[in-house]
């Protein structure tokens, strides 16, 4: 894997060994960031199920102001931390070791950070994670979303996701090969200002 564009362009990334983590392909990452290009500069980016950190690191490379990466699998955390170290990324990035649901549940207590872009890519075989995570982001954890935030889910092309999860409504579906990207936006009435 490599970083596609930005300040870290062409730098290589390590991926954890084994099949438990499935990195987002370079081609799909390029498609994702082509769509996000007008919104990425200065954005606060949340990468859920971060794996090796490829998507979050790509966001930093392209000008995101802050990236939070959430991952619980130990092999993925080792690769993620090694990638950040190798690239010298210390500023504007935080790694949260633990489950996504725990992060979302505790992350909205008190004064929450608010994210402009949220990317989630659970293991394809963990279909229940899509429902749980998108439902949390559309309800109990909606305070983590800045006004006008986008939530993007990578999933199997043949795995349909709902058009709506609480206050999140799908606005776009992009299909590429066996994968798809579903883009969701929170309705303003679900936003806390």
C-alpha positions in Angstrom: 0.0 0.0 0.0 1.0 3.6 -0.6 -0.2 7.1 0.1 -1.7 8.4 -3.1 -1.5 12.2 -2.8 -0.5 15.1 -0.7 2.6 15.8 1.4 3.3 12.1 2.0 2.6 11.1 -1.6 4.1 7.7 -2.7 5.2 6.8 0.8 4.7 3.1 1.6 2.5 1.8 4.4 2.6 -1.6 6.2 -0.5 -3.7 6.6 -1.0 -6.2 9.4 -0.4 -9.8 8.4 -3.3 -12.2 8.0 -6.8 -11.8 6.7 -8.5 -10.2 9.7 -7.7 -6.7 8.4 -8.6 -5.8 4.8 -7.0 -2.6 3.7 -9.0 -0.2 1.5 -7.5 -0.5 -2.0 -5.5 2.3 -3.4 -8.1 2.7 -6.2 -11.0 3.0 -3.8 -9.1 5.4 -1.5 -8.4 7.5 -4.6 -12.1 7.5 -5.5 -13.0 8.4 -1.9 -10.6 11.3 -1.7 -11.6 12.6 -5.1 -15.1 13.0 -3.8 -13.8 14.5 -0.5 -11.3 16.8 -2.1 -13.3 20.1 -1.6 -13.9 19.2 2.1 -10.6 17.7 3.3 -8.4 20.8 3.8 -8.5 21.7 7.5 -11.1 18.9 8.3 -11.4 17.0 11.5 -11.4 13.3 10.3 -12.5 10.3 12.3 -11.3 6.9 10.9 -13.3 4.0 12.6 -11.9 0.5 12.3 -8.7 2.2 11.1 -6.6 -1.0 10.5 -3.2 0.1 9.2 -4.4 3.8 9.2 -4.2 4.1 5.4 -7.4 6.2 5.1 -6.6 8.5 8.1 -3.0 8.9 7.0 -4.2 9.8 3.5 -6.5 12.4 5.0 -3.5 13.9 6.9 -1.4 13.9 3.8 -4.1 15.8 1.9 -4.5 18.5 4.5 -6.8 17.3 7.3 -6.2 19.4 10.4 -6.8 16.5 12.8 -7.3 12.7 12.5 -8.5 10.3 15.1 -8.0 6.6 14.4 -10.0 4.0 16.3 -8.8 0.3 16.2 -9.0 -2.6 18.6 -7.1 -5.5 16.9 -3.6 -5.7 18.2 -1.9 -6.7 14.9 -3.6 -3.7 13.3 -2.6 -1.4 16.1 1.0 -2.5 15.8 1.0 -1.7 12.0 -0.9 1.6 12.5 1.6 2.8 15.1 4.5 1.7 13.0 3.2 3.6 10.0 2.7 6.8 12.0 6.2 6.4 13.5 7.9 5.7 10.1 6.2 8.7 8.6 7.0 10.9 11.5 3.4 11.8 12.2 3.0 13.0 15.7 1.0 16.2 15.4 -2.7 16.3 14.6 -3.2 12.5 15.0 -4.5 10.4 17.9 -4.9 6.7 18.1 -7.7 5.3 20.3 -7.1 1.6 21.1 -10.5 -0.1 21.7 -13.8 -0.8 20.2 -15.6 1.6 18.0 -18.8 1.3 20.0 -17.0 2.1 23.3 -15.3 5.2 21.6 -18.6 6.4 20.2 -20.4 5.9 23.6 -17.8 7.7 25.7 -16.8 10.2 23.0 -20.0 12.2 23.3 -19.9 12.8 27.0 -18.9 16.3 28.1 -17.6 18.6 25.4 -17.2 16.3 22.4 -14.8 16.7 19.6 -16.7 17.3 16.5 -15.7 15.7 13.2 -16.3 17.0 9.7 -15.7 13.6 8.1 -16.2 10.1 9.5 -15.0 7.0 7.6 -15.9 3.5 8.7 -14.7 0.2 7.3 -15.6 -2.7 9.6 -14.5 -6.2 8.6 -16.9 -7.2 5.8 -17.8 -10.4 7.8 -18.9 -8.2 10.8 -22.1 -7.0 9.2 -23.7 -6.2 12.5 -21.0 -3.5 13.0 -22.4 -1.4 10.2 -25.8 -1.3 11.8 -24.5 -0.7 15.3 -22.0 2.0 14.3 -24.2 3.9 11.8 -27.2 3.7 14.3 -25.0 5.2 17.0 -23.7 8.0 14.7 -27.3 8.8 13.8 -28.5 8.9 17.4 -26.6 8.8 20.7 -23.3 9.8 19.2 -24.6 12.5 16.7 -23.0 15.1 18.9 -19.6 13.9 17.5 -20.6 15.2 14.1 -20.0 18.8 13.1 -22.7 20.7 11.2 -22.7 19.4 7.6 -20.6 16.4 8.5 -20.3 13.4 6.1 -20.2 9.8 7.3 -18.8 7.4 4.7 -19.1 3.6 5.0 -17.1 1.2 2.9 -18.9 -2.1 2.4 -19.4 -5.0 0.0 -21.1 -4.0 -3.2 -23.6 -6.8 -2.6 -24.2 -5.9 1.0 -27.0 -3.3 1.1 -27.0 -0.7 3.8 -30.1 1.1 4.9 -30.8 4.5 3.4 -31.3 5.9 6.9 -29.9 5.4 10.3 -31.6 7.7 12.8 -30.7 11.3 11.7 -28.2 10.0 9.0 -29.5 9.8 5.5 -27.7 8.4 2.5 -27.0 11.0 -0.1 -24.7 9.0 -2.4 -23.7 5.4 -3.3 -20.5 4.8 -5.3 -19.7 1.2 -6.5 -16.3 0.1 -7.6 -15.4 -3.5 -8.2 -16.6 -5.6 -5.3 -16.7 -2.6 -2.9 -19.1 0.3 -2.4 -19.0 3.6 -0.6 -22.2 4.9 1.1 -22.2 8.6 2.0 -24.5 9.8 4.8 -25.3 13.3 6.0 -27.0 14.1 9.3 -30.2 16.0 9.3 -29.9 19.4 11.0 -32.6 18.6 13.5 -30.4 15.7 14.8 -27.5 18.0 15.3 -26.6 19.6 18.6 -25.4 23.1 18.1 
